[in-house]
Amino acid sequence: MSAHRTAITGGTLIDPGAGREGPGGVFIEGEKIVAVGAAPAGFMPDTVVDATGMIVAPGFVDLCARLREPGAEFKNALASEMHAAVAGGITSLVCSPDTDPVLDEPGLVEMLRYRAKNLRGPRVFPAGALTEGLKGERLTEMAELRGHGCVAFSQADAPLHDTQVMLRAMQYAATHGFVVILRPDDAWLSKDGMAHEGQVAARLGLTPIPAEAETIGLLRILELARVTRARVHVARLSTARSLDLMRAAKAEGLSVTCDIAVHHAHMTEMDIGYFDPHCRVVPPFRAQRDRDALRAALKDGTIDAVCSDHAPVDEDDKALPFGEAEPGVTAVELLLPLLLKWAGEDAVPRAQALRLITSGPAHALGMPYGRLWAGGPADVAVIAPERYWKVTPAALVSQGKNTPFAGYELAGRVVHTLVAGVVVHSE
């Protein structure tokens, strides 16, 4: 029996990784792309996807999302978040290890991958825990975890106080060619913090988190990366000074990449307003000059990727006073429209913007996704870039409805998502 054939025709191809932008189609047989641009001779599709007036792009690669399984299924079932991801055009999703129990054993990684594989959703790539239980004391068996499907190793948001442990982790990762994902933070400076150290935190009486908590943490990471030559991906930067440090590290030739969460390109400390718990995030929304610096760094290429930092929170855990509310936003379905909103406001070409959620993040972790090429995986997003929609709880597939963008009208909707040649989302 021959493999199913699909033709996506009539759209504008945008493949930032290949430098391709223009009219053309994507032609799929089974799980692979067989041609991009023009149909191969004799190609007879079983299914035709009409993309007239739309953008045809590689499926998106999201470097940070919390699926809450194992351990917190009541907060959001794995199925709902998988469906939300593909509704947002995400076809490759890196999940954080801060589950319960922590993803520090092969059996837990296998269980998550098995459950995800049996759902019509994105490819799920676990980031294994860097230390046992994320306690920052003993390294996990990284080689064994890698053998069971972990694409990188991370502490998530758990502190790693012991610099000796971080050094040993980077040395081990460098020896085996593993990528280490670290969010820079000096846990002593950010301890018990709720909001950016500035006028808003002072006025509202919120325990502050100074920008130096991030920059001091980043300096430690970069110095150890320099010593070990490890491949390090710095996650969710939020300050202007951090971007200066990253530019210098890249100019020096260190093997470092970085990302930001998409909501940090739009929100500032001022959006907390009168204690809005939907603006309780980690790292916190910073000053406007930091937000503007992030946007400039997206434009000049300092930042390699934009992630959703998806963290759906139970409604009861958000409907609390700001200091008690659980941090996090639901974001997989807002990744594209918020990226396009920034691109429109800052006059950035769509191809340049889409690189940040396709080939950029894929390259950061050495993943063979985020591009369209003959022989490559048939992961595709068909986008209606001018289609407006209002962000409401009812409009979100995710079980988590916690977003500071509720009520916003945004442009950009994913109409079709294909993973391994199968249509897993269609409007």
Secondary structure, 3 states (H helix, E strand, C coil): CCCCEEEEECCEEEEHHHCEEEECEEEEECCEEEEEECCCCCCCCCEEEECCCCEEEECEEEEEECCCCCCCCCCCCHHHHHHHHHHCCEEEEEECCCCCCCCCCHHHHHHHHHHHHCCCCCEEEEEEECEHHHCCCCECCHHHHHHCCCCEEECCCCCCCCHHHHHHHHHHHHHHCCEEEECCCCHHHHCCCCEECCHHHHHHCCCEECHHHHHHHHHHHHHHHHHHCCEEEECCCCCHHHHHHHHHHHHHCCCEEEEEEHHHHCCCHHHHCCCCHHHCCCCCCCCHHHHHHHHHHHHHCCCCEEECCECCCCHHHHCCCCCCCCCCECCCCCHHHHHHHHHHHCCCCHHHHHHCCCHHHHHHHCCCCCCCCCCCECCEEEEEEEEEEECCHHHCCCCCCCCCCCCCEEEEEEEEEEECCEEEEEC
